[in-house]
């Protein structure tokens, strides 16, 4: 727990993260890299050197082996900021009301600004589409409720104000949001339906990747249900339903059961057998309760042209 001195030294916008160690034995920097997958290990090591990380109120080295019950407090420095500018980027709006929008995001669009992508993002498009968009406490990612990878297409919901965003994020947290992704897999997946339960954490060998690891190694619970939609000459089309929201979850899980996504050169074949412009993954179904009425609504988005052409190629074989 932070003492008065710690609070006095915090800026108003500085984020404080408090963690309790459940799995012992990892180095402090490695443990935090697992717990904070959006942060690089080098960044975390810099925070430790700067005294931004305490273990039971003490500043320790990155090599400290964490123990069960230890409380880690991380004072995350203010993020690099840029002025967020509205940009007249066309949006495929599937649904809109006074609270939110459901958008069919194209592949290649980054969801929110970050290092290397300060323009051309979904946020820039939202600011143009919704001039009155406000999101106190989330100024660098206004309206963003959840994310899709840059090269994953499909449905994403965005909030028009902070209260709606929090309402929707609460639904994701308790797993009442219905999500369905179309994924084309390498090989013939024999089980017509199934459940993949494999914890996911940062790959200790390649920090930019995620991996199926044990909970003892700091991974977090991850569950994906799936059902087979059809077979295509050595490939399997599935609908995946992630019950948790880990980074790269669907891609990691199918690679874990030896059926990686077509087009995924990170978790699958480096040299693809089938020409595909990107990872074959499309968020085609999204359902949740409207914050205004509590009514459950569900939306769908057809497979985009680039991925449909891949299937058409298989049908012509």
Order of alpha helices (4+ residues) and beta strands (2+ residues): alpha-beta-alpha-alpha-beta-beta-beta-beta-alpha-beta-alpha-beta-beta-beta-beta-beta-beta-alpha-beta-beta-alpha
